[in-house]
């Protein structure tokens, strides 16, 4: 499903001005998805709603569902990093 391209949100005027706090959703929305601005895609995309904090009753937009998850390490890379870590721990 392709979402329509919406205009880029306006920049916040003034020096050292930060964007407003992210929108929070009710607890029953956790695990759903919402449409919000993605800094990577530079457009409005679907984001998963995650819990704000442990034992919290609020949710906020989590990772983007459009540009895919991070690439997992291969077995060789994992083995190499683990052996390197062992060498650092036990020289």
LUMLOGU-841685 format. One line per 2 residues: number of its first residue (from 0); for each residue y, z, x of N, C-alpha, C. Coordinates in Angstrom, 3 decimals. Last residue first. Layout:
REM LUMLOGU-841685
NUM> Y,Z,X,Y,Z,X,Y,Z,X | ... $
END
This chain:
REM LUMLOGU-841685
90> -10.831,27.850,42.659,-10.663,27.007,43.865,-11.709,27.255,44.931 | -11.058,27.966,39.511,-11.941,28.504,40.549,-11.847,27.642,41.805 $
88> -8.984,26.652,38.125,-9.329,28.038,37.806,-10.109,28.708,38.922 | -8.959,24.122,39.225,-7.724,24.925,39.270,-8.034,26.400,39.021 $
86> -11.532,23.279,38.644,-11.123,23.374,40.051,-9.868,24.231,40.206 | -11.375,23.215,35.870,-12.284,24.166,36.504,-11.912,24.370,37.971 $
84> -9.604,21.081,35.529,-9.201,22.414,35.092,-10.065,23.483,35.741 | -11.214,19.006,36.443,-9.955,19.287,37.137,-9.473,20.698,36.789 $
82> -13.200,19.054,34.528,-13.558,19.362,35.917,-12.308,19.695,36.733 | -11.639,18.344,32.273,-12.330,19.628,32.311,-12.697,20.007,33.743 $
80> -10.801,15.771,32.935,-9.809,16.829,32.754,-10.444,18.214,32.835 | -13.306,14.459,33.038,-12.444,14.482,34.206,-11.416,15.608,34.102 $
78> -14.195,14.757,30.393,-14.980,15.328,31.489,-14.119,15.482,32.743 | -12.204,13.278,29.034,-12.405,14.696,28.732,-13.131,15.398,29.865 $
76> -12.637,10.738,30.107,-11.352,11.405,30.316,-11.472,12.907,30.076 | -15.258,10.253,29.185,-14.985,10.273,30.627,-13.671,11.002,30.921 $
74> -14.889,10.246,26.414,-15.745,11.270,27.026,-15.478,11.392,28.520 | -11.370,9.696,25.652,-12.756,9.255,25.786,-13.568,10.373,26.435 $
72> -9.147,11.338,23.357,-9.596,11.052,24.716,-11.040,10.558,24.705 | -7.612,9.740,20.514,-8.461,10.776,21.102,-8.878,10.359,22.511 $
70> -4.295,8.956,19.755,-5.580,8.463,20.232,-6.354,9.604,20.885 | -2.717,10.269,16.839,-2.802,10.135,18.290,-4.205,9.691,18.679 $
68> -2.743,8.242,13.805,-2.815,9.490,14.558,-2.839,9.213,16.051 | -0.434,5.934,12.238,-1.705,6.373,12.799,-1.607,7.640,13.621 $
66> 1.880,5.266,10.912,1.677,4.737,12.263,0.449,5.314,12.963 | 1.673,6.498,8.297,1.776,5.053,8.462,1.423,4.566,9.870 $
64> 1.863,9.172,7.959,0.560,8.578,7.670,0.545,7.079,7.932 | 3.423,11.586,10.024,3.515,10.305,9.313,2.113,9.728,9.121 $
62> 2.923,15.153,9.633,2.863,13.892,10.373,2.919,12.668,9.461 | 4.756,16.858,7.089,4.056,16.911,8.367,4.049,15.548,9.036 $
60> 7.149,18.435,5.098,6.584,17.165,5.541,5.990,17.301,6.931 | 6.073,21.688,3.962,7.093,20.735,4.402,6.395,19.502,4.932 $
58> 5.586,24.431,1.657,5.085,23.288,2.426,6.268,22.436,2.868 | 4.999,27.945,1.080,5.830,26.749,1.056,5.197,25.664,1.920 $
56> 3.987,30.437,1.403,3.762,29.795,0.109,4.631,28.556,-0.034 | 2.202,31.525,4.323,3.427,31.090,3.661,3.067,30.421,2.335 $
54> 0.155,32.213,6.012,0.401,33.073,4.846,1.713,32.740,4.146 | 1.678,30.496,8.643,0.499,31.212,8.179,0.915,32.177,7.070 $
52> 4.065,28.041,7.465,3.604,29.068,8.396,2.361,29.737,7.819 | 4.091,25.654,5.885,5.189,25.971,6.802,4.749,26.967,7.869 $
50> 1.440,23.343,5.430,1.955,24.700,5.213,3.006,25.005,6.283 | 2.287,19.850,4.914,1.574,20.928,5.594,2.225,22.268,5.261 $
48> 1.948,16.716,3.524,2.621,18.004,3.373,1.746,19.096,3.967 | 2.165,13.626,5.270,1.326,14.668,4.684,2.134,15.959,4.596 $
46> 4.313,10.932,4.400,3.993,12.037,5.303,3.122,13.037,4.561 | 5.233,7.534,4.213,4.472,8.637,3.641,4.146,9.665,4.723 $
44> 8.640,6.618,5.148,7.192,6.425,5.101,6.536,7.637,4.455 | 11.620,4.981,5.840,10.985,5.956,4.967,9.504,5.634,4.858 $
42> 12.027,4.316,9.387,12.119,3.957,7.974,11.466,5.075,7.155 | 11.270,4.552,12.076,12.667,4.261,11.740,12.809,3.724,10.319 $
40> 8.881,5.411,13.090,8.889,4.122,12.386,10.301,3.642,12.061 | 9.769,7.875,14.211,9.046,6.893,15.019,9.148,5.503,14.396 $
38> 10.995,9.357,12.222,11.763,9.088,13.438,11.100,8.026,14.309 | 10.898,8.692,8.828,10.079,8.859,10.023,10.904,8.457,11.241 $
36> 11.877,10.240,5.805,12.282,9.429,6.955,11.401,9.737,8.162 | 9.360,10.378,3.177,10.504,10.911,3.912,10.761,10.025,5.142 $
34> 7.323,10.966,0.503,8.038,9.912,1.213,9.263,10.522,1.856 | 4.265,12.881,0.697,5.609,12.639,0.181,6.236,11.504,0.998 $
32> 1.000,14.029,-0.325,1.895,13.315,0.580,3.227,13.074,-0.111 | -0.897,17.140,-0.269,-0.427,15.918,-0.917,0.376,15.113,0.108 $
30> -1.225,19.427,1.197,-2.296,18.447,1.233,-1.941,17.142,0.545 | 0.662,21.397,-0.986,0.040,21.303,0.336,-1.156,20.357,0.267 $
28> 1.672,21.858,-3.485,1.841,20.500,-2.954,1.175,20.318,-1.593 | 1.515,24.517,-4.139,0.518,23.630,-4.735,0.650,22.179,-4.273 $
26> 3.775,25.626,-2.895,2.455,25.795,-2.287,1.427,24.825,-2.861 | 6.637,23.338,-2.994,5.840,24.488,-3.436,4.441,24.481,-2.830 $
24> 8.548,22.291,-0.065,7.850,22.015,-1.314,7.046,23.247,-1.721 | 11.637,21.777,1.614,10.429,22.560,1.438,9.868,22.321,0.038 $
22> 13.252,19.486,3.780,12.981,19.918,2.411,11.664,20.685,2.349 | 14.821,20.587,6.819,13.869,19.765,6.082,13.593,20.359,4.705 $
20> 18.352,21.102,7.135,16.990,21.599,7.225,16.061,20.736,6.373 | 20.471,18.286,8.161,20.152,19.475,7.364,18.682,19.869,7.516 $
18> 21.118,17.461,11.639,20.769,17.094,10.267,20.407,18.351,9.474 | 23.911,18.833,13.459,22.478,18.624,13.283,22.204,18.183,11.847 $
16> 26.617,17.982,15.473,26.161,18.297,14.117,24.686,17.957,14.011 | 28.090,17.436,17.793,27.030,18.442,17.814,26.578,18.881,16.422 $
14> 30.948,16.320,16.027,30.272,16.502,17.303,29.257,17.636,17.198 | 30.877,14.274,13.048,31.262,15.444,13.831,30.420,15.572,15.085 $
12> 28.604,13.207,10.449,29.833,13.125,11.241,30.112,14.409,12.007 | 25.350,12.105,10.515,26.170,13.248,10.162,27.413,13.248,11.040 $
10> 24.517,8.849,9.313,24.604,9.843,10.383,25.538,10.959,9.954 | 22.594,7.937,6.431,23.869,8.006,7.149,23.817,9.086,8.222 $
8> 19.334,6.426,6.617,20.245,7.485,6.171,21.495,7.545,7.040 | 18.798,2.974,6.055,18.773,4.072,7.023,19.723,5.158,6.544 $
6> 17.452,1.833,2.903,18.481,1.869,3.952,18.352,3.113,4.827 | 13.919,1.119,2.651,15.149,1.693,2.126,16.176,1.752,3.238 $
4> 11.318,-1.025,1.960,12.238,-0.572,3.001,13.526,-0.103,2.349 | 8.542,0.117,-0.032,9.745,-0.708,0.143,10.629,-0.136,1.243 $
2> 5.228,0.412,1.351,6.388,1.007,0.705,7.608,0.124,0.916 | 2.105,-0.955,0.718,3.315,-1.075,1.527,4.494,-0.507,0.750 $
0> -1.172,0.000,0.837,0.000,0.000,0.000,1.242,0.000,0.887 $
END
